[in-house]
Amino acid sequence: MVEFFEGECQEENYRECTYWQYGIVQYNKENVDASRDWKDVTKKYLKEHPEEFKENVVLPIDLELPDYLNELGKLKSRRHRTSKKRDCGGTNPR
């Protein structure tokens, strides 16, 4: 899935974007303004023009793709540690 999102978009007018960026553009078009291109709205642009989008949640085109695999590993590790702590007491909470 990560490879897909990092891949070069094949949609007309978005070939310079990844599928992740294309998804961001489509989100912004659907939720904010369908007439805008959105490829120019970066984190920097949002900081410099906060009044332009104060009523809406806008995703910047340069938003990083989350590292879901790394986060999943952290979550599994945390669950494993937590379950060990619960088992150590030897008492049943019921």
C-alpha positions in Angstrom: 0.0 0.0 0.0 2.8 2.4 0.8 4.4 1.6 -2.5 1.2 2.6 -4.2 0.8 5.9 -2.4 4.5 6.7 -3.1 4.1 5.8 -6.8 3.8 8.4 -9.6 0.1 9.3 -10.2 -1.2 8.4 -13.7 -4.1 10.8 -13.6 -4.2 13.6 -16.3 -2.7 16.8 -14.9 -1.3 15.1 -11.8 1.6 13.1 -13.3 4.2 15.1 -11.3 2.4 14.1 -8.1 2.4 10.9 -6.1 -0.9 9.1 -5.4 -0.6 10.3 -1.8 -0.5 13.9 -3.1 -3.3 13.3 -5.5 -5.4 12.0 -2.6 -4.7 15.2 -0.7 -5.7 17.3 -3.7 -9.0 15.3 -4.0 -9.7 15.7 -0.3 -9.3 19.4 -0.5 -11.4 19.7 -3.7 -14.2 17.7 -2.1 -14.2 19.4 1.3 -13.1 22.9 0.6 -13.1 24.2 -3.0 -13.5 22.1 -6.1 -12.5 24.9 -8.4 -9.0 25.3 -6.9 -6.0 23.3 -8.2 -4.5 22.7 -4.7 -1.0 21.7 -5.9 0.4 25.0 -4.7 -0.9 24.8 -1.1 2.1 23.7 1.0 2.7 23.9 4.7 4.5 27.2 4.1 1.6 28.6 2.1 -0.8 27.7 4.9 1.4 29.4 7.5 1.7 32.5 5.4 -2.1 32.7 4.6 -4.0 31.4 7.7 -6.9 33.7 7.0 -7.6 32.1 3.6 -8.6 28.8 5.1 -9.6 29.5 8.7 -13.1 28.0 8.2 -11.8 24.7 6.7 -9.5 21.8 7.3 -6.9 21.9 4.5 -4.2 19.3 3.9 -1.0 20.7 2.5 0.4 19.0 -0.6 3.7 18.4 1.1 2.1 16.5 4.1 4.3 13.5 4.7 2.9 10.0 4.2 2.6 8.5 7.7 4.9 5.6 8.5 2.1 3.2 9.4 4.3 0.2 9.6 6.6 1.8 12.2 3.6 3.0 14.2 2.0 -0.4 14.1 5.2 -1.9 15.4 5.2 0.6 18.3 1.6 -0.2 19.1 2.2 -3.9 19.2 5.2 -3.4 21.4 3.3 -1.2 23.8 0.4 -3.8 23.9 2.9 -6.6 24.7 4.5 -4.6 27.5 1.0 -3.7 29.0 -0.3 -7.3 28.8 2.8 -8.5 30.7 2.3 -5.9 33.5 -1.3 -7.0 33.9 -0.4 -10.7 34.2 2.3 -10.0 36.9 -0.2 -9.2 39.7 -1.8 -12.7 39.7 -5.2 -11.3 40.7 -8.3 -11.4 38.6 -10.1 -8.0 38.5 -13.5 -9.7 38.4 
